[in-house]
Every structure is written in structure tokens, then in C-alpha cells.
Amino acid sequence: MVDNQPYPDLDLQRRWYAEEIRWNAKLQSERLVKAFATVPREGFLGRGPWHILSATQPGGGYTKTSDADPRHLSHNVLVAIDARRSLNNGHPSFLASLIDQLNLRDGEAVYHVGCGTGYYSAIIAEMVGEHGRVVAVEADKTLARRARRNLKGYRQVEVLSADGFAHDPGQVDAILVNAGVTHLSPVWLKILKADGRLVVPLTLKNGGGQVLKATQSKPSWHARFISSVGIYHCVGTKSRSAGSRLREAFASGGAEKVRSLRLDAHERNRNCWLHGRGFCLSRRSS
Ligand SMILES: C[S@@+](CC[C@H](N)C(=O)[O-])C[C@H]1O[C@@H](n2cnc3c(N)ncnc32)[C@H](O)[C@@H]1O
């Protein structure tokens, strides 16, 4: 953890940062605003200076901060984890809006796929509290080690170095997939509890796509696309056929009309927007 003594106004800066996120992400959850005001981002990104990327001017590339003042991190910007790989600590208001969509409650269990260095796992841990459980999984072994170290103070968080597409963490209330996939993991669909929520970016090769929110309401699933996205790809999920089905679906338009996720076997029909293997995103209401 960074020694913040020379920055007496850091807490105040972090509260302003949380307020910016509130309005940029239209947050519903007061607890989420508080989490952003509380969790020290500098505790997850190593010592500065840091390389910062503006989400509104991404073409300009990274800007290096002039020094290691942790107040630089309390802004609504991306921060490089590994600039050479364009791997970033994600955009705060974007991730905040996705976490808000999970409607997390005290004591719930969450699976966080692609936790990076753990900052957003810590935010999720604040949302579910000490009696909750967060399984944070990271495919990159070095990052998983960093996340484990950074999250040591959170007893409700377990960090795994594994493939989050294939690993089964047991039953959970919510899943946040923090990387783009071309199709849904059967594991995610199996481990969600009765009113479980899944938020997952469905993306093409270039990282662009849309974020899907699926909510289980037994026996069916509601599904909606909630925002567009450009995000790092989830490794181990490459399927050429799923990728081309997704590309065709996006190209045909009408993603905003998706209403349900169907897991039952059925013939492709005019309601099927993305008739995938093992799942179908349908315009039919659930
Ligand atoms: C967009 S980054 C998110 C990093 C982090 N959540 C953040 O914002 O600081 C995506 C992360 O997902 C990880 N990842 C990619 N595929 C994965 C997989 N199959 N299982 C677990 N983690 C994966 C990457 O190594 C990377 O750290």
C-alpha cells in the first residue's frame, strides 16, 4: 500500500472522483458511490508515475503523469497495467455502470472474471460486504499474484490464477466478465442461482461489441444489451464459428430488440437474433 501521508486531501479528492462517477455512470447504488470513495486505486496500480489514457481522446495515446502523486488516479480515466499490451485498469464510470447493473446485495457471492490487479474486485467486495464472497479469477499468472497481494485485506475475496471461462467457482448470485467473449460459457449459465445476474461483453476480433445483461428468472432468462464496449479479449474463448455468428448478428442490427436468453433446444426462427451453440439471444420476451 502507498504511504499517503504527504497528500492530506487525498480522501476528499477520492470523494469527488466518486461523485464524478455517480453522474457519469448514472449510478443507482449509493453503496457503490461510497465504494469508489473508499477503495484506494493507487493500492492496485503499483508505484507511479503512471500512464493514463483518456476514454474520450483515446487516439492521443497514453500520457505519463509528472510524478507519483496518487491524486492523479482519482480521475475518470483508464490507467495502464501494461501499456505495451494495451492492457488497462478499466474506465471507472464504465465499470461502475456494469457493477451497478449487477444489483449486488449484502452477503451475495460474485464471480469476477478477468480481475487484472484487483481494483474492481475490491469495489465488488465493498458491495457484498464482509459476509459476501468474491471469486476473482485472472488468466495471467503475474497479474493474479499481484491481485492476491493487493486484495489481502479483503477476507471475502479469493483470487484464482485460472481460465475464468472454464473454471467452476460454485453457485454465485452474479457474474461480471471483465473481458470480451464471442459466446457464453456453459459454466456461467450453470452456476448462477435462481435470480442470478450475468453481465458480459460480447465482442468481435477488434474488441468492439456490446455488453449483455442476462437475468435468470426461473424457468427463463431476461436479456438486454446495456451498452457498447471496446475491451480486451477473454483468452481461451476463441471460436471462429461463434465469432462469425456474432459478427453477422451485429451486422444485421436490432441488438436493442433482444429480450431473452433461451437455453432450450429449438429450431432457428425469426425471433432468434443470435442463434448460438447451446444458447440463443431472442427477440421473444421470456
Ligand atoms: C480489460 S482487462 C481488465 C482488468 C481489470 N479488471 C481492470 O480493469 O483493472 C481483462 C483482463 O482479463 C484477463 N483475462 C483474459 N481472459 C481471461 C480468462 N479466460 N480468464 C481469466 N482472466 C482472463 C486478462 O488477463 C486481463 O487482465
PDBQT file of the ligand as one rigid body, heavy atoms in Angstrom, charges set to zero:
ROOT
HETATM    1  C1  LIG A 301      -9.851  -5.499 -19.667  1.00  0.00    +0.000 C 
HETATM    2  S1  LIG A 301      -8.683  -6.319 -18.616  1.00  0.00    +0.000 S 
HETATM    3  C2  LIG A 301      -9.473  -5.970 -17.096  1.00  0.00    +0.000 C 
HETATM    4  C3  LIG A 301      -8.505  -5.771 -15.990  1.00  0.00    +0.000 C 
HETATM    5  C4  LIG A 301      -9.122  -5.340 -14.671  1.00  0.00    +0.000 C 
HETATM    6  N1  LIG A 301     -10.436  -5.803 -14.436  1.00  0.00    +0.000 N 
HETATM    7  C5  LIG A 301      -9.090  -3.854 -14.527  1.00  0.00    +0.000 C 
HETATM    8  O1  LIG A 301      -9.939  -3.153 -15.058  1.00  0.00    +0.000 OA
HETATM    9  O2  LIG A 301      -8.164  -3.426 -13.861  1.00  0.00    +0.000 OA
HETATM   10  C6  LIG A 301      -9.096  -8.013 -18.914  1.00  0.00    +0.000 C 
HETATM   11  C7  LIG A 301      -8.384  -8.986 -18.011  1.00  0.00    +0.000 C 
HETATM   12  O3  LIG A 301      -8.942 -10.269 -18.249  1.00  0.00    +0.000 OA
HETATM   13  C8  LIG A 301      -7.895 -11.218 -18.172  1.00  0.00    +0.000 C 
HETATM   14  N2  LIG A 301      -8.376 -12.417 -18.876  1.00  0.00    +0.000 N 
HETATM   15  C9  LIG A 301      -8.481 -12.617 -20.206  1.00  0.00    +0.000 A 
HETATM   16  N3  LIG A 301      -9.003 -13.828 -20.456  1.00  0.00    +0.000 NA
HETATM   17  C10 LIG A 301      -9.227 -14.422 -19.264  1.00  0.00    +0.000 A 
HETATM   18  C11 LIG A 301      -9.748 -15.687 -18.880  1.00  0.00    +0.000 A 
HETATM   19  N4  LIG A 301     -10.135 -16.591 -19.785  1.00  0.00    +0.000 N 
HETATM   20  N5  LIG A 301      -9.845 -15.966 -17.561  1.00  0.00    +0.000 NA
HETATM   21  C12 LIG A 301      -9.437 -15.060 -16.633  1.00  0.00    +0.000 A 
HETATM   22  N6  LIG A 301      -8.934 -13.845 -16.936  1.00  0.00    +0.000 NA
HETATM   23  C13 LIG A 301      -8.827 -13.525 -18.247  1.00  0.00    +0.000 A 
HETATM   24  C14 LIG A 301      -6.728 -10.522 -18.821  1.00  0.00    +0.000 C 
HETATM   25  O4  LIG A 301      -5.504 -11.134 -18.481  1.00  0.00    +0.000 OA
HETATM   26  C15 LIG A 301      -6.891  -9.111 -18.283  1.00  0.00    +0.000 C 
HETATM   27  O5  LIG A 301      -6.198  -8.943 -17.088  1.00  0.00    +0.000 OA
ENDROOT
TORSDOF 0
